[in-house]
Amino acid sequence: QVQLVESGGGLVQAGGSLRLSCAASESIFSINAVGWYRQVPGKQRELVARITSDAYIYYADSVKGRFTISRDNAKNTVYLQMNSLKPEDTAVYYCVADKVGAGRYWGQGTQVTVSS
């Protein structure tokens, strides 16, 4: 079972930046894809960004040009650099790992609040 620990959330003013981290309990080489989802109460969970083991990257249209997903293989960590933050980016952000043959694993979530 893959355990994921997120960190880096917090309160920031609009236009500011935050970097989220997702530390995995095993080598990310063994994980097929790691993504970041976000959820606002009353709304559907949204995939924000995703990176696969062969470095294919996806971004939601709402964050393209502002967010960057990356990974540090040596630290078994995936990052989400968030720049030019907007109040509508306010949400709980979850790290998700997909491992073929094993399933999907979720982190505990980290709150990001962007004030106007």
NORUR-V53390 format. One record per residue. N is the residue number from 1. RES is the residue in one small letter. SS is DSSP state (a for helix, b for strand, c for the rest). Layout:
BEGIN
n/res/ss
N/RES/SS
N/RES/SS
END
This chain:
BEGIN
n/res/ss
1/q/c
2/v/c
3/q/c
4/l/b
5/v/b
6/e/b
7/s/b
8/g/c
9/g/c
10/g/b
11/l/b
12/v/b
13/q/b
14/a/c
15/g/c
16/g/c
17/s/c
18/l/b
19/r/b
20/l/b
21/s/b
22/c/b
23/a/b
24/a/b
25/s/c
26/e/c
27/s/c
28/i/a
29/f/a
30/s/a
31/i/c
32/n/c
33/a/b
34/v/b
35/g/b
36/w/b
37/y/b
38/r/b
39/q/b
40/v/c
41/p/c
42/g/c
43/k/c
44/q/c
45/r/c
46/e/b
47/l/b
48/v/b
49/a/b
50/r/b
51/i/b
52/t/b
53/s/c
54/d/c
55/a/c
56/y/c
57/i/b
58/y/b
59/y/b
60/a/c
61/d/c
62/s/c
63/v/c
64/k/c
65/g/c
66/r/c
67/f/b
68/t/b
69/i/b
70/s/b
71/r/b
72/d/b
73/n/a
74/a/a
75/k/a
76/n/c
77/t/b
78/v/b
79/y/b
80/l/b
81/q/b
82/m/b
83/n/c
84/s/c
85/l/c
86/k/c
87/p/a
88/e/a
89/d/a
90/t/c
91/a/b
92/v/b
93/y/b
94/y/b
95/c/b
96/v/b
97/a/b
98/d/b
99/k/b
100/v/c
101/g/c
102/a/c
103/g/b
104/r/b
105/y/b
106/w/b
107/g/c
108/q/c
109/g/c
110/t/b
111/q/b
112/v/b
113/t/b
114/v/b
115/s/b
116/s/c
END
